[in-house]
Amino acid sequence: MSKPNPNLKSGDFLSLVILLLGAFIVLLPLFVVFLTSFASTAASPENLSKNNWSLANYRVAWQQGKFLLAFANSTLVAIAVTAFQIVTSALAGYALARLKFRGRQALLLVVLATLVIPFQLLVIPIFLVLKWGHLINTYWALILPTAVNGFGIFLLRQYFQTIPVELEEAAAIDGATRLQILWRVMLPLARPALVTLFLFTFIGEWNDLFKPLVFTTRPELRTVQLALAEFQEQFTNNWPLMMAAVTIATVPVMVLFLIGQRQFIQGIAATGIKN
């Protein structure tokens, strides 16, 4: 009977300590924000007592920040952009992973090159195109500029390459077309990658301030981040009220990530570099 390896146990314990320390460092600011959001105007996290706990900040922040409208706009934009990216990434990713055509590698390099171009660098031509199409101050101005993303194309292309080709060949023998193979075979097997792309895109759109700030001026189109920015300008000195607004804007994406974190980890782990 082999004896337990003491070095392995000490190594595991050290890894656990490092992970717990990292989690503490990451979660401490969130805890301070959450704690401050319950304080009265005169209270602070240092002197917060049972008598100072209150939900009044959340009621005031929700009403004065008009977060109901902002939540509706952010949800609509995030879901629309996510749907567009999933469709375009699945089609382009499958073509780059399976179809044999001249210039495929060059096209893949072009897709990867788009990842290093900041969106802010393209804002002027995008603005001019949207203005030419009379799309400024519409939902389309918040959706179309990010409807296609090189990261999503590369992510699904990598995941599709991990799926055995024999499954597609079997479906083709049964008479399935390319689109049927993609819809009925590849996409169900690529669920972790799709969830990963969904989380990345939805959270990115939810947290985006740049597009609503540049492409819209109508109050009825403001998103959560724009409402939060305006809220911060009005209540700079009221920290508990601001922290309540920040918590309101943050909780939905945190819950969404916790729900899909297992599939997210599987999607990231399975999409390594593969030629």
Secondary structure, 3 states (H helix, E strand, C coil): CCCCCHHHHHHHHHHHHHHHHHHHHHHHHHHHHHHHHCCCCCCCCCCCCHHHCCCHHHHHHHHHCCHHHHHHHHHHHHHHHHHHHHHHHHHHHHHHHHCCCCCHHHHHHHHHHHHHCCHHHHHHHHHHHHHHCCCCCCHHHHHHHHCCCHHHHHHHHHHHHCCCHHHHHHHHHCCCCHHHHHHHHHHHHCHHHHHHHHHHHHHHHHCCCHHHHHHCCCHHHCCHHHHHHHHHHHCCCCHHHHHHHHHHHHHHHHHHHHHHHHHHHHHHHHCCCCC
